[in-house]
Each structure stands twice: as C-alpha cells, then as structure tokens.
Amino acid sequence: MSYFAAATAWLFGAEALMAAGFGFPSADLASPDTLVLVHMVSIGWLSTAMCGALLQFVPVLVSRPLFAENWALPALVLLTAGLIALLCGFLALGGHLPLWLWLLPLGACLLIAGFGLIAADVVLTVQSAKSLDASARFVLVGMASLCVTVALGATFASQLAGYGGAAIDSVLESGVPLHAIAGLGGWLTLTAMGVSYRLLAMFMLSPDVDERQSRVTLFVGALTLCVAVVGGLVAIEAASGLGAVLLWAGVFGLATIALYGRDVIELYRKRKRRQLELNTQMAAYGFLSLLVAAVLGAVLAATGSFAPYAGAFAFLIAFGWLSGLVLAKLHKIVAFLTWLEAYGPVMGRAPMPRVQELVVEARAKKWFGAYFAAVWVATALLLAGEGTLFRVAALAMAVATGGIIHEFVRTRRLTDVAEPLRLPNGVTEPCLLHAR
C-alpha cells in the first residue's frame, strides 16, 4: 500500500507540473525540465506502482511466498531517494539548482540498488515455483528489460555528470530511444501485459489464455526488445544509424500488440462474470489507448513524421495505456487488499461486507471517465501543437487523478461501508499508507 500511495503522489505531482507549463511541450523533449517530468512518471509513478503490484501478486502467480518480504521497505526507500537525487540533478542541469551534477550518478546508484532488490526478490520467488505460467514468464522478461533500462539510464547519468568517455557519448547521442523502448515497451508494457492476464482472468472469472497463444505473444514481444536494444547498440557501434532497427522493432511491436489484443478479447469473450466491474470496464479504455497508440505510431512512421510527434505518441502510451490500466486495476486492488486486511481476520465470525461494498462505482466512474477524456484530448492537442490548451487538459487530468486518489482514500478508510458492517467486533480501521 505504501508503494501505491507514493506512486499516485508522483503521478499527481507530474500532472500538476504539466498544467503549470513545466517541461514538454513548453520545453524541448530532450530538455532537463522534460527529463524531470519523464522520470517522475516512468519511475515515480509507473515503476513504483508496478513494483508494488509485483510484490503483492508474484506470490499469487507462482503459488509461493515472497522470497524476502522484508526487502520491500528498503527497496522503496532506495527508489524514492534515488529518484529525488536524479530529479535534483536534472534541475541542476536546467539551472534551477546549483550545479551539483554528482547527484545524477548518485541517484542512478540508489535506483540500481532499489530496483536490484525488487528484481532479486521477484526472480528468486519465481524460480522457487515448480512450473511457470504465462504471466510469470512475462514478468521475467520484464525484469530483464528493467535491468537493461537501468543500465542504460545509469550510463546516461554518468555522461551527463561529465564522467563518460567517447564511447558513452555516442550511446547518449543516439541511444535514448533504446532506453525508452526498454523501459516503456519492455519493463512496463510486457510486465503490465503479464500481470493483466492473471488479473483479468481473476476479476472476470475467465479461464486462462491458451498457453501456446500466450507464449507466441511473449516470444514476439521479447524479439521486439532484442531487435530494438541489441540491434540498436550494434548499429550505434557500427555508426550505421537506427532507422532500419527501429523500423523492424516497430513491425514486431505492432505484431505483439495484435497478439496481445487477441488474447485479451478471448478473456473477455470467455468470461463467466457477464456484468463487468468498474476496474475491468476502465481497463478496456486503457487497451483502446494502446490500440490507438499503435495505429498512430504506424501512421507517423509511414508518413515519415514520427520524430516531430514522438512526444504525443509517448504521452498516449504513458498516460492512456499504462497509467489508465494501472489506475483501473488499483481501484480493485486497493479494495481487495483493504478487505483482506480489515475483514479477513474475522471471516466466518462476524457479518462483513462484500469487496464491492467498499467502493461506490458510480461515483468513481465519473472520475475515470474524466481522466481518459482529458488524456485523449491532451494527446490531440499535442498533435495539433496547441501547447497552451494542453495545459488546460493536463489540469483536467490532475483534477480527475485527484478524484481517483480520493476514492482510494475513502476505500482505505472504509468510508462507504454501511453500518453496522463497517467495524464489527474484532475489526479495526486499516492504516492509510501501509498494511498492518
């Protein structure tokens, strides 16, 4: 729960900065101010939330206890401290702080330690299983992508701080797209895909996707990353340019999304729960955002105009697909974990509410609708080059996100549970920021 609380705080902060005109599109896509926003979203929000979800659900995926539960708190502290140091380094580059560029490699080292604890905990937990299902395999590939992402990021941080050599300079000059693909496409997207297989099956009472189908999806996704990262590094070393590598990575990426879409449609089609809960309804908007992003990327690449609109494409991936899916699933996850914490100890010994009685879906649905509408409008405004109006859309995103976070707080406080079921004998109100 602490991971989710920290993550949503970073999301709200990033949206508030965008509404204030900080970073892209008011500044260049590669500017230090934009790097602050990018890493607040990618590390502070998405990666922290994903780590929290993995620590909770990897044991469910492999039917084994977490290898080391006591690593969770130091990992969160390291991730938070590392991100703050990294952001301060970017602010120093942008002239907002004294030129303390040593903060960049310091932040990278702390992030390596934090992500290293998470990766080790997850991998060692998965390795203890007798057999691995599709979701667990996706998670392992996601962990490998995380390692690549962190390694490239640490390289860039060292170079920006003035500790790099000629070889590192060439990687920094051309390798940023590889860093983004490994992070957004590998670590975050493939891991989200893997976790979503299990969550959708659980929450919709649907049978798991056929093992052969999911393996093909994973294989093509892993091939996409290999083509992009390995092929990209080889191309940089050979000074041959990234054009052909990124083209093939885009083709395989589209194939991965198509195969994943087939799997998700099968889960929806075979579900036994005909009336979908809000988290699944809103996840569908995240899947729609992924589809639109795929079509947008293909059109931009085909017309030779991807570079000018790369920011809009990445924005839709980060806020429409990934953020939309994570927020939607958190609505259910927070309620489920809160129910387990509050009412699990008295199960069968006292009357208790259902999980769905901890939330008010009709009220939350308005906030989710406002969020997705604001994201889509903001993407359209980026494509149209309307920076001023984009700030209005970003403000709407921040307001909607604040509303969603308020729903999470109400869930943790059991505010919407009717008396006398709210606190029967033996039940205590959960702590807001962590589970007892």
Helices and strands as residue ranges (DSSP letters): H 2-19, H 32-39, I 40-47, H 48-62, G 69-71, H 72-93, H 103-127, H 134-160, H 166-180, I 181-190, H 191-204, H 211-225, I 226-230, H 231-238, H 243-269, H 278-302, G 307-309, H 310-315, I 316-322, H 323-343, G 344-346, G 355-358, H 361-384, H 387-412
